[in-house]
Amino acid sequence: MITYSRESDWAHLQPATQGISHRSTTSSRRPGKAIEGTVHYRIAAVSPCPDCGGLTYETATGYPHGVRWVRLGDRHAKVDCVGREIFS
C-alpha cells in the first residue's frame, strides 16, 4: 500500500527532531501475546552525503555518515563513509 500526502497536510504540525510513542505487537515466539513497549524515533530530512553521495539523515550535530569499526594494523578504529578515521 502506498500513501500520498501533500506538504500542506503537515504544515500545521509543530517541528520535532525526536519523539516517543507507545506500541503493542506480537512476536513469532509468543503468538497471541501482546508485547508492549516504548518506541523512540527520530525525525530528520534525508539528503545526499556531500562526501560519498549516499543518502543520509541531516543532523544538527554534523555527525559523520556511515560510521563503522574497521581494523587498522593492530588496532580497531571508527571510520566514516569514505574511510576517514573519527576521533571521539
N, C-alpha and C positions, 0 to 999 in steps of 0.2 A: 504494500500500500504506500502511495506517495501522497504527501500532504503539501499543498502550496499555500503560501501566505504572502501578504504584501507588507512593506515596511510600515505602513500606516496602522496595521494590526498591532504592532508592537510599540508604537510611538508613545503611548500613554504609560508604559511601564517605567518604573524607576531603574536607573542603571545599577548594575551589580557586578561584582567580579567573582564572588563565590557565594554559595548558599548551602542550605541543609534541607533535605526532605526526608520524609518517613516512608518506607516502602515495605510491603509484605509480599513474600514469594514462597514458592515451594522448591524442594530440591529433589533430584532423581534418587538420592539416597534415602530420603524420607518423604515419599509421595503422600500428598494429602495433608501433611503437617506444615502449617504456616511458619515461616521464619521471618521474624520482624527485625528491623534494624534501621539505623540512620544512614542515609546516603549523603556524602559530601560531594558537591560538584563545583566546577569552575566554569565561568562564562568568559569567553575571550574570542576575539576575532581571529580568523585563520588567514595567514598571508604567506607569501613565499619567503623562504630564508634568504637573506642577502648573500650568504656565503656559498650555499650548495644548491639553492633553488627549490629545495623540497618544502612542502607545506609545514608550517609550524604555528603555534599559538602566539599571538602578540602578548607580551608581558611588560608590565611597567618596570620590572626589575632588570630586564635585559638579560635574563638567564640564558645561557647558550642552548642551542638546539641539538637534539640527537646525542645527549650525553651518555657515555658508556665507559666501562672499565676495560683497559687493554694491558697486555704485558709489554713493558719496555725494558728489555735486558733482564736484570734480576729483580725488578720491582713492578708493581702494578700502578697504573696512573689513570686518572679520569680525563677523557678527551671529548671534544665536541664533534659535530657532524663532519668536519673536514680534517680531523686528527690533531688539532691544536690541544696541547695539554692545558687543563684547567687547574689553577692553583686556588685552593679554598682559603 
